[in-house]
Amino acid sequence: MTKSRTLHPAAAAARIAPLLITLAALAIAAGGLWLWRHRQQIGEALVTAVAATYSAGAWCRLQVEALANDSARRIPAQPIAALAPITATLAAAWGLVDRGTMARADRARRARLADIASAYNLELQELLRPIGLRNSSTAVVMELLQRRYTCNIAWGPFNA
């Protein structure tokens, strides 16, 4: 009778175990070496993450306090006294969102104007001045850009 060429599972595991232990030790050593070489960046990243988390928490606390103060201010003006705390809070939250989106819109408008200014070698402050104080070439450029991008710029002839 011929001998089976397959190994018993325990014997196969006994052969492979030293190799797996060696590979695990090498992986741990490589990870430790990488951590040691990058310890400065890791420390800085941890400090930055903690500072950003603290800053975000402080900002959120200020927003919640502002929301509570705005809500309390709006309570007397609510039409239904029984629902006043709820509707005042909703109105205050809507105001907070509205102020946030207006700020984003203003930043986007300024970024768009900065792109326009750099494309035409103009100063951003020149684009932000009223039309009457600009030279005619800038007014022509703004009119062309107004037609192309159809953005709402609240300056004189562009309000139409």
Secondary structure, 3 states (H helix, E strand, C coil): CCCCCCCCHHHHHHHHHHHHHHHHHHHHHHHHHHHHHCHHHHHHHHHHHHHHHHHHHHHHHHHHHHHHHHHHHHHHHCCCHHHHHHHHHHHHHHHHHHHHHHHHHHHHHHHHHHHHHHHCCCCHHHHHCCHHHCCHHHHHHHHHHHHHHCCCCCCHHHHC
